[in-house]
Amino acid sequence: MDDVIAVPDSASAVFGDRLELAVAYAAQLASAGIERGLLGPREVPRIWDRHILNSAVLAELVDEGSVVADVGSGAGLPGIPLAIARPDLEVVLIEPLLRRSDFLTETVAALGLDRVSVLRSRAEDVRPPARFDVVTARAVAPMDRLAGWTLPLLRPGGVLLALKGRSVSEELRDSAASLARMGATSWRVEEAGEGVVDPAARVAVVVAGHRGTAPKQGARQRRTSR
């Protein structure tokens, strides 16, 4: 627990006056999250940098007032840190497993996150009354499978933000044909959290369109760093 209490200086810049909520969430991950097997015990020293801050920096890529779905939310990553950092967002945590969805429900209630809800479901089974502005995902599935589950949840022009590793550019390139077939209009890699997390978070950004919409010229190679 001492490692969790040692809050990085950068956390203040990310969470501002809601830092106490982030600290409470870190404590929840390090206790109930470990006890229920949502995180491994070796992750405790890395809860801030690898998990909470790495998730929260997605806020740089989300427009104000967006309605966000976090698919395969697990322990609430990246959805809960994002919701703490950005109280203007409405966030739905989508998780199919009972023990994880129970943890999410308890955590959201304990933190008083009144703009966050939990939906126990597989992403591919969700039929929202209105489609989302943004879908987030972290370590859920390979890009082509993830896009198949999530692009139908997005309004035209909505974005999938998938936290990925070093091979994200290659993964997007290899999935280009599938993304185009599923109606994505563009895809690229962005970096978020420069100066907050090291290395910066690498995010696959996939823009949804109508099925059959042709991707923008050059979309398969475009990459933006921040």
Helices and strands as residue ranges (DSSP letters): H 2-5, H 10-15, G 16-18, H 19-28, I 29-33, H 34-35, G 41-46, I 47-53, H 54-56, G 57-61, E 67-71, H 79-85, E 90-94, H 98-111, E 116-119, G 123-125, E 132-138, H 143-150, G 151-153, E 154-164, H 168-174, H 176-181, E 184-192, E 201-208
